[in-house]
Amino acid sequence: MNYESFFQERIDGLHAEGRYRVFAELERHRGNFPTATNHGSANKAPVTVWCSNDYLGMGQHPKVLDAMHEALDRSGAGAGGTRNIGGTNVDHVRLEAELADLHGTQAALLFNSGYMSNLATLSTLASQMPDCVVLSDALNHASMIEGIRHSRAKCVVWKHNDLADLRAKLAAIPRDTPKLIAFESVYSMDGDVAPIGAICDLADEFNAMTYLDEVHAVGMYGARGGGISERDGVAHRLTVIEGTLAKAFGVIGGYIAGSTSMVDFVRSFASGFIFSTALPPAVAAGAAASVRHLKESDAERIAMHGRVAQLRGRLDQLGIPHLPNPSHIVPVMVGCPVAAKRISDALLEQHGIYVQPTNSPTVPRGTGRLRFPPSPLHSDADIDHLMAALAEIWPSLSLQRAA
């Protein structure tokens, strides 16, 4: 087998389908989000970033940066080891306490990323309980799917947000068989929201555990940023709440929150936790500062939701189709992956607007889109600029208008 030819043929296939991913080489500027320098352009042009998961701009917040500088000067760069062997710093312990408090749980546990927290926790829970069956929402994130697959537990996929289908599948499993319902609160590509309370009702009825991925909701919803589960008053009913520090909190890392025994169980048996070097103390300190601030301040969330409504209204005026949903995710639907890439390229090269096209396998084939999460730091002028650009590009590609 010619290995190099195999690699190149697969890459050529992605190019032909319009699904090849090109990285934008950006340099973010402290205190000037969402503006960045595009080092991939010939003249290193400034761009406005419209697809960042730093949803509230907390990666630029003075409290976060000050906390990171202080911890860096105090403790140095790295943690120095795994959490078990010399790597547990006071900043990790403080952050875990903040996260447990955020969700009203007994304990929390840090991981190096949200992907790792899903992979390690789901694989550990499902593999360690004999004959466990995982009931996975059809649109769960790749990290959740990978964790379930790695566990080798039986997986039953239920139709997305379909309570009747979930009930039927739960009813087909013996009551004494360990069961874990895995789902998300805000689904990042369509922006729809799970009926968490109703899922908890079914879990209670059929003696199942619940695993809720809140990565696109923590910091964004609830009186203190505890996510959809806090907003809906159901956090106490969940077995595991999983979240990230890399989106609304603006730093990096993942975590789980729940009972002392569940968290200690994962801490003691999850290889993805045991054998990973701990997050740098400065990262933990910055994340803790972000969590503390968003517990106390609702201003960022209010401004963000205002921008979302504003963007949707302007898209409606232009007749540009976007998926309706109750969240902060605004998916502008294109369909064809080649057209989505052309729009993205034109926005970047001609208008200094950066939004990455989202195509298969992230979303189903034929549902290519541009995913806009407006932040509180996007200005009226930024929205005007985006709308003028889309008004010029959309008809040039003969794309369908909204009815």
C-alpha positions in Angstrom: 0.0 0.0 0.0 1.2 3.5 -0.9 0.5 5.3 2.4 1.2 8.8 1.2 -1.1 8.3 -1.8 -3.8 7.1 0.4 -3.5 10.2 2.7 -3.5 12.6 -0.3 -6.5 10.9 -2.0 -8.6 11.3 1.1 -7.5 15.0 1.4 -8.3 15.6 -2.3 -11.7 14.1 -1.7 -12.4 16.7 1.0 -11.3 19.5 -1.3 -13.6 18.2 -4.1 -16.6 18.1 -1.7 -16.0 21.6 -0.3 -15.3 20.1 3.1 -11.6 20.8 3.5 -11.0 22.9 6.6 -8.6 25.8 6.4 -7.4 27.4 9.6 -7.6 31.2 10.0 -4.3 32.3 11.5 -5.6 34.9 14.0 -4.1 37.1 16.6 -6.6 38.2 19.2 -6.0 41.6 20.8 -6.3 42.2 24.5 -9.2 44.5 25.2 -10.4 44.7 21.6 -12.5 41.6 21.1 -14.0 40.7 18.6 -11.3 42.3 16.5 -8.2 40.2 15.5 -5.3 40.3 13.0 -5.5 37.8 10.2 -1.9 36.6 9.8 -3.0 34.4 6.9 -3.6 37.5 4.7 -0.9 39.2 2.7 -1.3 42.5 4.5 -2.1 41.0 8.0 -5.5 42.6 7.7 -7.8 43.2 10.7 -10.9 41.0 10.9 -14.1 40.9 13.0 -14.5 37.4 14.5 -18.1 36.2 14.3 -17.7 32.5 15.2 -15.8 32.5 18.5 -17.0 30.3 21.4 -15.6 32.9 23.8 -19.3 33.8 24.0 -19.2 36.6 26.5 -15.7 37.9 25.8 -14.4 36.7 29.2 -11.1 35.7 27.6 -10.4 39.4 27.5 -11.9 40.4 30.9 -9.5 42.3 33.2 -10.4 40.2 36.3 -9.5 37.0 34.4 -6.2 38.4 33.1 -5.2 39.9 36.4 -5.9 36.5 38.2 -3.8 34.7 35.6 -0.9 37.1 35.9 -1.0 36.9 39.7 -1.0 33.1 39.7 1.8 32.9 37.0 4.0 35.2 39.1 3.1 33.2 42.3 3.3 29.6 41.0 5.1 29.6 37.7 4.0 28.1 34.4 3.1 24.4 34.7 1.4 22.3 37.4 4.4 20.0 37.6 2.6 16.7 37.4 -0.7 14.8 37.4 -3.2 15.6 40.0 -2.2 12.4 41.9 1.5 13.1 41.8 2.5 16.6 42.7 0.2 18.4 40.3 -2.7 19.5 42.6 -2.3 23.2 43.2 -4.3 25.3 45.5 -5.8 27.0 42.4 -7.2 23.7 41.2 -8.9 23.1 44.6 -10.3 26.6 44.7 -11.7 26.3 41.1 -13.4 23.0 41.9 -15.0 24.6 44.9 -16.3 27.4 42.8 -17.7 25.0 40.2 -19.5 22.9 42.9 -21.0 26.1 44.3 -22.0 27.2 40.8 -24.1 24.0 40.3 -25.2 23.5 43.9 -23.4 20.1 44.0 -21.3 18.5 46.7 -18.2 18.3 44.5 -16.6 19.0 41.1 -13.6 17.6 39.2 -11.3 19.4 36.7 -10.2 17.9 33.4 -7.9 19.4 30.7 -10.7 20.0 28.2 -14.4 19.5 27.8 -13.7 16.7 25.3 -11.6 14.9 27.9 -14.2 15.3 30.7 -16.9 13.7 28.5 -14.6 11.0 27.2 -13.2 10.0 30.6 -16.3 10.3 32.6 -18.7 8.5 30.3 -16.3 5.8 29.6 -15.6 5.3 33.3 -19.2 5.3 34.5 -20.5 3.0 31.8 -17.6 0.6 31.8 -17.4 0.2 35.6 -21.1 -0.6 36.2 -21.9 -4.2 35.1 -24.2 -4.4 32.1 -24.8 -0.7 32.0 -26.9 0.6 29.1 -26.3 4.2 27.9 -29.2 5.9 26.2 -27.6 8.6 24.0 -29.4 11.5 22.3 -29.0 11.2 18.5 -27.3 14.6 18.3 -24.8 14.2 21.1 -21.3 15.7 20.7 -18.5 13.6 19.3 -16.7 13.5 22.7 -19.8 11.9 24.3 -20.1 9.4 21.5 -16.4 8.5 21.9 -16.7 8.1 25.7 -19.6 5.8 25.3 -17.9 3.8 22.5 -14.7 3.5 24.6 -16.7 2.1 27.5 -17.9 -0.8 25.4 -21.2 -0.6 27.2 -24.4 -1.2 25.2 -25.5 2.0 23.6 -29.1 2.8 22.7 -29.6 5.9 20.6 -32.9 7.8 21.1 -34.3 10.3 18.7 -33.2 13.8 19.3 -35.2 15.4 22.2 -38.0 12.9 21.6 -39.4 12.0 25.0 -41.8 9.3 23.6 -38.9 7.5 22.0 -36.8 7.8 25.1 -39.6 6.4 27.2 -40.1 3.4 24.8 -36.4 2.6 24.9 -36.2 2.9 28.7 -39.3 0.7 29.1 -37.6 -2.0 27.0 -34.7 -2.3 29.5 -35.1 -4.3 32.8 -35.6 -1.9 35.7 -32.7 -3.4 37.7 -30.2 -2.9 34.8 -28.0 0.1 35.3 -29.0 2.9 32.9 -27.4 6.3 32.0 -29.3 8.9 29.9 -26.7 11.1 28.2 -27.8 14.3 26.6 -26.9 18.0 26.1 -28.7 21.2 27.2 -27.9 23.5 24.3 -27.0 21.7 21.1 -24.4 23.8 19.5 -25.1 23.4 15.8 -28.9 23.8 15.7 -29.1 25.8 19.0 -32.1 23.9 20.3 -32.6 23.1 24.0 -33.3 19.8 25.8 -36.4 19.3 28.0 -34.2 18.6 31.0 -37.0 18.4 33.6 -39.0 15.9 31.6 -35.9 13.8 31.0 -35.3 13.7 34.7 -38.9 12.6 35.2 -38.3 9.6 32.9 -35.0 8.9 34.7 -36.9 8.8 38.0 -39.6 6.6 36.6 -37.2 4.0 35.1 -34.5 4.2 37.7 -31.8 5.7 35.4 -28.9 8.1 36.0 -28.6 11.3 34.0 -25.6 12.9 32.4 -26.0 16.4 31.1 -23.5 18.2 28.9 -23.9 21.9 29.6 -20.8 23.2 27.7 -22.7 25.6 25.5 -24.9 26.8 28.4 -22.6 27.4 31.5 -22.0 31.0 32.1 -24.8 31.8 29.6 -28.0 30.9 31.4 -29.4 30.9 34.9 -29.2 33.7 37.5 -25.5 32.8 38.3 -24.5 31.2 35.0 -25.1 27.6 36.1 -26.7 26.8 32.7 -30.1 25.7 31.5 -30.3 23.3 34.5 -30.0 26.2 36.9 -32.4 28.3 34.8 -35.0 25.5 34.9 -34.4 24.7 38.6 -33.5 21.1 37.9 -29.7 21.0 38.6 -30.3 19.0 41.8 -32.0 16.2 39.9 -29.0 15.4 37.7 -26.4 12.7 38.4 -23.7 14.4 36.4 -23.4 17.9 35.1 -20.5 18.4 32.7 -19.2 21.7 31.6 -16.4 23.6 30.0 -14.2 26.6 30.9 -13.3 27.3 27.3 -16.5 28.9 26.1 -18.5 31.4 28.1 -15.8 31.4 30.8 -13.2 32.2 28.2 -10.2 30.1 29.3 -9.7 26.3 28.9 -10.6 23.1 30.7 -13.5 20.8 31.4 -15.2 19.6 34.5 -17.9 17.5 36.0 -20.1 18.3 39.1 -22.2 16.1 41.2 -22.2 14.1 44.5 -19.1 13.5 46.5 -19.2 9.8 45.9 -19.8 10.1 42.1 -17.0 12.6 41.7 -14.6 10.6 43.8 -15.4 7.5 41.8 -14.5 9.2 38.6 -11.4 10.7 40.1 -10.3 7.3 41.3 -11.0 5.2 38.2 -10.9 7.5 35.1 -7.6 7.0 33.2 -8.1 10.2 31.3 -7.9 12.0 34.6 -5.3 9.9 36.4 -2.7 10.0 33.7 -3.1 13.6 32.5 -0.8 16.4 33.7 -2.9 19.0 35.6 -3.9 22.3 34.1 -1.5 25.1 34.7 -2.3 26.9 37.9 -2.6 30.3 36.1 -5.3 28.8 33.9 -7.2 27.5 36.9 -7.0 30.9 38.6 -8.2 32.7 35.5 -11.2 30.3 35.2 -12.1 30.7 38.8 -12.1 34.5 38.4 -14.4 34.2 35.4 -16.8 31.8 37.2 -16.9 34.2 40.2 -17.6 37.2 38.1 -20.4 35.6 36.1 -22.0 34.4 39.3 -22.3 38.0 40.3 -22.9 39.8 37.0 -25.8 39.3 34.7 -24.8 42.3 32.4 -22.9 40.1 30.0 -25.7 37.6 29.6 -28.4 40.4 29.1 -26.3 42.2 26.5 -25.5 38.9 24.7 -29.2 38.0 24.4 -30.0 41.5 23.1 -27.4 41.1 20.4 -28.9 37.7 19.4 -32.3 39.2 19.0 -30.9 42.1 17.0 -29.0 39.8 14.6 -32.0 37.6 14.0 -34.2 40.6 13.3 -31.7 42.0 10.8 -31.4 38.6 9.0 -35.2 38.5 8.8 -35.2 41.9 7.1 -32.7 40.6 4.5 -34.7 37.3 4.0 -31.6 35.2 4.9 -32.7 31.9 6.4 -31.7 31.0 9.9 -32.8 28.2 12.2 -35.2 29.4 14.9 -34.3 28.3 18.4 -34.4 29.7 22.0 -30.6 29.9 22.4 -27.7 32.2 21.6 -26.7 30.1 18.5 -27.8 31.7 15.2 -27.3 29.1 12.4 -27.5 30.8 8.9 -28.5 27.9 6.6 -26.8 27.5 3.3 -27.1 23.8 2.5 -24.4 23.3 -0.1 -20.9 22.9 1.5 -19.2 24.6 -1.5 -21.5 27.6 -1.3 -20.9 27.8 2.5 -17.2 27.9 1.9 -17.6 30.6 -0.8 -19.6 32.8 1.5 -17.0 32.4 4.2 -14.1 33.1 1.9 -15.9 36.2 0.5 -16.7 37.5 3.9 -13.1 37.1 5.0 -11.3 38.3 1.9 -13.6 41.1 0.8 -15.1 42.3 4.0 -12.8 41.4 6.9 -15.4 39.2 8.5 -14.4 35.8 9.8 -17.0 33.1 10.2 -16.0 29.5 9.7 -18.4 27.3 7.5 -19.8 24.3 9.3 -20.3 21.2 7.1 -20.3 17.4 7.3 -19.4 15.5 9.5 -20.1 18.2 12.1 -23.6 18.5 10.7 -25.6 16.2 8.4 -24.8 16.4 4.7 -26.8 19.0 2.8 -27.2 21.2 6.0 -24.1 23.3 5.6 -24.3 26.6 7.5 -22.6 29.6 9.0 -22.9 29.6 12.7 -23.0 33.0 14.4 -23.0 33.3 18.2 -23.3 37.1 18.8 -21.4 38.3 21.9 -22.1 41.4 24.1 -18.9 42.9 22.6 -20.2 43.0 19.0 -21.3 46.5 18.3 -24.1 48.0 16.2 -21.5 48.9 13.6 -20.3 45.2 13.6 -23.8 44.0 12.9 -24.3 46.7 10.2 -21.1 45.6 8.5 -22.1 42.0 8.6 -25.5 42.7 7.2 -24.2 44.8 4.3 -21.7 42.1 3.4 -24.3 39.3 3.4 -26.7 41.5 1.4 -24.0 41.7 -1.3 -22.8 38.1 -1.2 -26.1 36.2 -0.8 -27.7 37.1 -4.2 -24.4 36.8 -6.0 -24.5 33.0 -5.3 -28.2 32.8 -6.2 -29.0 31.3 -2.8 -32.5 30.8 -1.5 -34.2 33.5 0.5 -36.4 32.9 3.5 -40.1 32.9 2.9 
